Amino acid sequence: MGRDHYGVRDEIKDTAESFYRAVTNKNLKGIDSVWAQVPYASVAGRSGHIRQGWPAVRGYWEERFAQLGPIKVVAKLQGLVVHAVGDVAWVSGTELRTISDGDIRHERLRMTAVLERKGDQWQIVSYHASEGAPRHESSQLAS
């Protein structure tokens, strides 16, 4: 413990940044290093399917990277909010993705991750990303 709140927040942000570097580089070793390899690990990507348990989570990232093939995805976080209580933390924000597959397009996803402190490092135990609900014009809401 003995760390001040600012230090813990930075440690958690470092883990989130390492995760996004691993995703951007399609680096499974990077994924392995930031995820807690535990039975209750879970991932819920845009497909809506939840995978639980470390083998299923790692399998998700293997499949995702293979599906992307030569497509380049650069993922970053914006508006990061970090909270920690003891050895558990949660992070939420907007995930910005730039996809290059001949054309360039951008995506904005909501994301939330739960982390646990394992020894002297924070590891992800749960990650969820989804598209926001479509916005309706105020006139549509009134009808």
N, C-alpha and C positions, 0 to 999 in steps of 0.2 A: 504494500500500500504506500505509504509515505510520499506519494507523488501528489503534486497539487493538481487542481482541476484542469488548468491549462495544459499541463503535461499529458494527462490522460486523453484529453480532447485531441491533441496533436498525434498521439499514438494511434488513436482510432482513425483519424483522417489519413494517416500514413498507410494503414491497412486498406482503407477504401481506395486510395490512389494506387496501391500495389495491385489490388484486384482489377481495377480498370486498365492498368498497364497489361496485365496478363490477358484480359479479354481482348484488348486492342491488338496484341501480338499473337493471339491464338496460342498462348503458352500454357500447356497443361501443368508443367512443373510449377509455374507461377500460381496457378489455381490451387494446386496441392499445398503450396506454402501458406496461403492465406485462409484456407478453409479448415475448420475443425473436422477431422475425419471420425465422426461419431454417428451412432445409429439415428439420432434425432436431427441430423442435418437435413435441410430441405431447400429446394429451389422451385420457384414458380415463374416461369418465363411467360412470354406473351401468348403462348398456345393455351394457357389456362390450366394445363396439367401440372399437378404438384408431384414432384419426385422427392421421396424421403429416404434417408439412409445414405451414408457416404458413397457406397458403390453406385447408387442411382444418381446422386448428384454429380459425381465424376463422369458417369456415363452421359448425363445431359450435356456437359461441356464438351466431351469428346464428339458427340453427335453434332452439336451446334457448330463447332469449328470445322468438322468435315462437311456439313451442309453449306457452309459459307465458301468453301474452296478458295478460289482466287479473289473473292469479294473482300474488300478492305472495309472494316468497320472501326472507326475511331470513336471511343466512348469516353465521356467526361461527365463530371457532376457539377451542377450549378445549384446554388441556394441550399447548401448542405446544412442540415440541422443534426447535431450530435447530443445525445444524452447518455449518461452512464450512472449506474447505481451499483456500487460494489464491483463485482466481476462480470456484470452484464451491461451491454450498451446497445443502443439502437440508433440508426442513421437513416435519415430520409432526405429526399431532394429530388431534383429533376435531372434525369439522365439525358444527356444530349448525345445523339449518335449521328455521325456523318458516314454515309454509306457510299462507297465508290465501286460501281460495277459497270463501268463504261459511262454511265451518267452519275451525277452526284445528287444525293437527296439527303434530307435531314429529318430526324425523328426526335420527338420529345416524349419521354416516358416518365411516369411517377415511379420512384423506387423506394423501397424500405429494406434495410438489412438489420439483422440482429447479430451481435458479436458477443463472444465470451473471452475473458482473459484466461489464457492458458500459460501459466508461468509468467514470463516477462513480455509476452506478446498477445495481441488481440487477434482472434480468428473469427471468421464468419461462420455462423451456424444456420442462418436462414437468409435468403435473398428473394425478393419479389419485384418484378417490374411489369407495369401495365400501361396501356394507353389511357389517357383521361377520357371521361365521358364527353361526347360531342357537345359543343356549345350551341345553344339555341338562341336565336334572336329574341329580344325581350317581347316582341309582338307575338311570337309563337308561344311564349310562356303564358301570356295573358289569355290566350284562347282556350 
